[in-house]
Amino acid sequence: MGEPRARRPGRVTIKDVAALAGVSRGAVSLAFNNRPGVSEATRERVMAAVAELGWVPNQAAKKLSGSATGAADTVGLVVARPARQLGLEPFYMEFISGVESVLEEHGCSLLLHLVRDTAQEIAVHRAWWQARRIAGSILVDIQRDDPRVTELAAIGLPAVAVGHPSLTGGFTSVWTDDEAAVHEAVRYLAALGHRRIARVGGHAALGHTMIRTAALDAIVAELGLDQARSVTTDYSGEQGARATRSLLASPQRPTAIVYDNDIMAVAGLSVAAEMGLSVPRDVSLIAWDDSQLCQLTHPTLSAMSHDVFGFGADVTRRLFDVVHRRNPSSGPVATPVLTPRGSSAPPRDTAG
């Protein structure tokens, strides 16, 4: 077959191998599986084509023979989180439950894999897609200039990205309006009389972290409040506690803190008590996502509430639209709304 040719973009199929080897698809299957019915010369030609194209045979792309969609029966989700931490995050547990609710309707299943970083995630998606183990993927934790956007688009992976369309390239995307949510939280705190507002955020590279940070800076400037301080973390309770401790020990202690998830807000509540501060008299706290955790604390945590279960379901429905080319569209889900509870109040009067 001469000099090796450049590997074609997208998914290499058995049809491509058959065309390169000059045989039928049935002959490729017989040769690859070392079954009788083809000559040794044909087998060698087929295996040379397999090596040249980098073809991986379909291992699990069974069709739903009785379904309306006829889609492959598995959707992929790869998350760059330690397993222990993911198990503690109410957001992902609710999000995955929403995903599963739609998959169950279609008789499909979820293939979940945890990885260390984005490079490993790209490798997992590529291997799944080339082996036809998945019909498509859900991409989460989108970053600025995310390499997944270009790498996975190049192989033709059907996917829906959970993130603002400014970050997701040509992928169909679903997102929450983080800017509007941050503005609502800060306007509420300002109306209570708070002027020093801080935020404990997530990973600095994540797109929604950057959007929330920019929104916080913009709204405090618009309202004439003190410059806000944002601290980034890995979303864990440990780092949330450390960030809270640093903020509350600073000379210009904030009178209100907004957290990027509920686990860190619960940790912050404990740190305030540890430091002899009263919530909400000395410091007001607002969580994000509003899981059941927020209603089990004392005082209960004010939170930016949204339907995370419904979010996961919406993302999955759009993925089915992408897979079946049913004019998929990007769009926001409902903006998180403030649910005031016992952890927010006017600040203690420190004048004089």
C-alpha positions in Angstrom: 0.0 0.0 0.0 3.0 2.3 -0.3 3.9 5.1 2.0 1.6 5.5 5.1 -1.1 8.0 4.3 -2.2 10.7 6.8 -4.8 9.4 9.2 -8.1 10.8 8.2 -10.0 13.1 10.7 -13.0 11.8 12.5 -13.9 8.2 13.2 -12.3 5.5 11.0 -14.8 2.9 10.0 -14.7 -0.7 8.8 -15.8 0.7 5.4 -12.6 2.8 5.3 -10.5 -0.3 6.0 -12.3 -2.3 3.4 -11.8 0.4 0.8 -8.0 0.7 1.5 -7.5 -3.0 1.4 -9.7 -3.5 -1.6 -12.0 -6.1 0.0 -15.5 -6.3 1.4 -16.5 -5.3 4.9 -17.3 -9.0 5.6 -13.7 -9.9 4.6 -12.3 -7.3 7.0 -14.3 -8.8 9.8 -13.1 -12.3 9.0 -9.5 -11.2 8.6 -9.4 -9.1 11.8 -11.0 -11.8 13.9 -8.7 -14.4 12.4 -11.6 -16.5 11.1 -11.5 -18.8 8.1 -12.9 -17.6 4.8 -10.1 -15.3 3.5 -6.6 -16.0 2.1 -3.5 -15.3 4.0 -2.6 -12.6 1.5 -6.0 -10.9 2.0 -5.6 -11.1 5.8 -2.2 -9.4 5.6 -3.6 -6.7 3.4 -6.5 -6.1 5.8 -4.2 -6.0 8.8 -1.9 -3.5 7.1 -4.9 -1.3 6.3 -6.0 -1.6 10.0 -2.5 -0.5 11.2 -2.3 2.4 8.7 -5.7 3.8 9.5 -5.6 3.1 13.2 -9.0 1.4 13.1 -10.5 0.1 16.4 -13.4 -2.2 15.9 -16.8 -1.5 17.4 -17.0 -3.1 20.8 -20.2 -1.9 22.3 -22.3 0.2 19.9 -25.4 -1.9 20.1 -28.5 -0.2 18.5 -31.8 0.2 20.3 -33.7 -1.9 17.8 -37.1 -0.9 19.1 -36.5 2.7 19.9 -37.6 5.7 17.9 -34.1 7.1 17.8 -32.0 4.0 17.0 -29.1 5.6 18.8 -26.1 3.8 20.2 -27.0 2.9 23.8 -24.4 4.8 25.8 -23.5 8.4 26.6 -20.1 9.4 27.9 -19.3 11.7 30.7 -15.7 12.4 31.9 -15.0 14.5 35.0 -11.6 15.7 36.1 -12.2 15.3 39.9 -10.9 13.0 42.6 -13.4 10.2 43.2 -13.8 11.1 46.9 -14.5 14.7 46.1 -17.0 14.0 43.4 -18.9 11.8 45.8 -19.3 14.7 48.2 -20.5 17.3 45.6 -24.3 17.6 45.6 -24.1 19.4 42.3 -22.7 16.5 40.3 -24.9 14.0 42.1 -28.1 16.0 41.1 -26.7 16.7 37.6 -26.0 13.0 36.9 -29.4 12.1 38.3 -31.0 14.4 35.7 -28.8 12.9 33.0 -29.9 9.4 34.0 -33.6 10.3 34.0 -33.5 11.1 30.3 -31.2 8.1 29.5 -33.7 5.8 31.2 -36.5 7.2 29.0 -34.5 6.1 26.0 -33.3 2.8 27.4 -29.7 4.1 27.4 -26.9 4.1 29.9 -24.2 6.5 31.2 -20.5 5.7 30.9 -18.8 7.8 33.6 -15.0 8.1 34.0 -12.9 10.2 36.4 -9.6 11.5 35.3 -6.7 13.7 36.5 -6.7 16.4 33.8 -7.9 17.6 30.5 -5.3 15.8 28.4 -6.4 12.5 30.0 -10.1 13.4 29.4 -9.4 14.0 25.7 -7.7 10.6 25.4 -10.7 8.8 27.0 -13.2 10.5 24.8 -11.1 9.7 21.7 -10.8 6.0 22.7 -14.5 5.7 23.4 -15.5 7.3 20.1 -13.1 5.4 18.0 -14.3 2.1 19.6 -17.9 3.2 19.1 -18.6 2.7 22.8 -20.6 5.9 22.9 -23.2 7.8 20.8 -21.9 11.1 22.1 -20.5 12.9 25.2 -21.4 15.6 27.7 -18.5 18.0 28.3 -18.3 19.7 31.7 -16.1 22.3 33.4 -15.3 24.1 30.2 -12.2 26.3 30.4 -11.0 29.4 28.5 -9.2 28.2 25.3 -10.3 24.6 26.2 -8.3 22.1 24.2 -11.2 19.7 24.2 -13.2 22.1 21.9 -10.7 21.7 19.0 -9.5 18.2 19.7 -12.9 16.5 20.1 -14.5 18.5 17.3 -11.7 17.3 15.0 -12.6 13.7 15.5 -16.3 14.4 14.9 -17.5 13.5 18.4 -21.2 14.5 18.9 -21.2 16.4 22.2 -23.0 19.0 24.2 -20.8 21.4 26.3 -22.0 22.7 29.7 -20.8 26.2 29.5 -21.3 29.7 28.0 -21.2 29.7 24.2 -18.2 32.1 24.2 -16.2 29.1 25.5 -17.6 26.2 23.6 -16.6 26.8 20.0 -19.0 25.0 17.6 -20.4 22.6 20.1 -24.1 22.9 21.2 -24.0 24.4 24.6 -26.2 24.8 27.7 -25.4 27.2 30.5 -26.7 29.1 33.4 -26.6 32.9 33.4 -23.8 33.3 36.0 -23.5 37.0 35.4 -27.1 37.7 36.2 -27.0 35.5 39.3 -23.9 37.2 40.7 -25.5 40.6 40.1 -28.7 39.5 42.0 -26.7 38.3 45.0 -24.6 41.4 45.2 -27.5 43.8 44.8 -29.3 41.9 47.6 -26.3 42.2 49.9 -25.8 45.9 49.1 -29.5 46.5 49.9 -28.9 45.0 53.3 -26.1 47.5 53.8 -23.0 45.4 53.0 -20.1 47.2 51.3 -17.2 44.7 51.7 -18.2 41.6 49.8 -15.8 38.7 49.1 -16.2 35.5 47.1 -14.8 32.0 47.5 -14.7 30.6 43.9 -13.7 27.4 42.1 -10.8 26.6 39.8 -9.3 29.7 38.3 -9.1 28.2 34.8 -12.8 27.3 34.6 -14.9 29.5 32.3 -17.8 30.0 34.8 -15.2 31.0 37.5 -13.9 33.7 35.3 -17.4 34.8 34.3 -18.5 35.1 38.0 -15.3 36.9 39.0 -15.8 39.5 36.2 -19.4 39.9 37.1 -18.6 40.5 40.8 -16.0 43.1 39.9 -18.4 44.9 37.6 -21.3 45.0 39.9 -19.4 46.2 43.0 -17.9 49.0 40.9 -21.4 49.9 39.5 -22.8 50.1 43.0 -19.9 52.0 44.4 -18.9 49.3 46.9 -15.4 48.4 48.1 -13.4 46.4 45.7 -14.3 42.8 46.0 -11.8 40.0 46.8 -12.1 36.6 45.1 -10.2 33.6 46.2 -10.0 30.5 44.0 -10.1 26.9 45.3 -10.6 23.3 44.2 -14.3 23.4 45.4 -13.4 21.2 48.4 -14.6 21.9 52.0 -10.9 22.0 53.1 -9.9 24.7 50.7 -13.2 26.5 51.2 -12.5 26.6 55.0 -8.9 27.8 54.3 -10.1 30.6 52.1 -12.7 31.7 54.6 -10.2 31.7 57.4 -7.9 33.9 55.3 -10.7 36.4 54.4 -12.0 36.6 58.0 -8.5 37.1 59.4 -7.7 40.0 57.0 -7.6 43.6 58.2 -10.5 44.6 56.0 -12.7 41.7 56.9 -15.6 41.2 54.5 -19.1 41.5 56.0 -20.5 39.1 53.4 -19.0 36.1 51.5 -20.5 34.4 48.4 -19.4 30.8 47.7 -19.3 29.0 44.4 -20.8 25.8 45.9 -22.6 24.7 49.0 -19.9 22.5 50.4 -17.6 25.4 50.8 -20.3 27.6 52.3 -21.0 24.9 55.0 -17.3 24.8 55.7 -17.3 28.6 55.9 -20.1 28.5 58.5 -17.9 26.3 60.7 -14.9 28.6 60.3 -16.9 31.6 61.4 -18.0 29.8 64.5 -14.4 28.7 65.1 -13.2 32.3 65.0 -16.0 33.5 67.4 -18.0 35.3 64.7 -21.7 35.2 64.5 -23.5 34.4 61.3 -25.2 36.6 60.1 -24.5 39.4 62.6 -20.8 39.5 61.9 -20.7 38.0 58.5 -23.4 37.0 56.0 -22.9 33.9 53.8 -24.5 32.9 50.5 -24.0 29.5 48.9 -24.4 28.4 45.3 -26.6 25.5 43.9 -28.8 25.2 47.1 -28.7 21.5 47.8 -30.3 20.0 50.9 -27.1 20.8 52.8 -28.1 24.4 52.8 -31.2 23.7 54.8 -29.5 21.4 57.4 -27.2 23.9 58.9 -27.8 26.4 61.7 -28.5 29.0 60.6 -29.8 27.8 57.3 -27.8 29.0 54.3 -29.0 31.6 51.9 -28.3 30.3 48.4 -28.5 30.9 44.7 -31.0 28.2 43.8 -31.5 26.5 40.5 -32.8 23.2 39.2 -29.6 21.1 38.8 -31.6 17.9 38.1 -33.4 19.7 35.3 -30.1 21.1 34.1 -28.7 17.6 33.6 -31.9 16.5 31.9 -31.9 19.4 29.5 -28.3 18.8 28.6 -29.0 15.2 27.8 -32.1 15.9 25.7 -30.0 18.3 23.6 -27.3 15.7 23.2 -29.9 13.3 21.7 -30.8 16.2 19.3 -27.2 16.4 18.3 -26.7 12.7 17.9 -29.8 12.4 15.7 -29.3 15.8 13.9 -32.6 17.2 14.9 -31.7 20.8 14.6 -29.9 21.0 18.0 -29.8 24.5 19.5 -27.8 26.1 22.3 -29.5 27.9 25.1 -29.5 28.9 28.7 -31.4 27.2 31.4 -33.2 29.2 34.1 -31.0 31.7 35.9 -30.2 30.8 39.5 -32.4 32.9 41.9 -31.7 34.0 45.4 -33.3 32.1 48.2 -32.7 34.2 51.4 -32.4 32.2 54.7 -30.9 32.6 58.1 -27.3 33.2 57.0 -27.8 36.7 55.5 -28.8 39.9 57.3 -27.7 43.6 57.6 -24.2 43.9 58.9 -23.4 44.8 62.5 -23.1 48.5 62.9 -19.3 49.1 63.3 -19.4 52.9 63.0 -17.4 54.9 65.5 
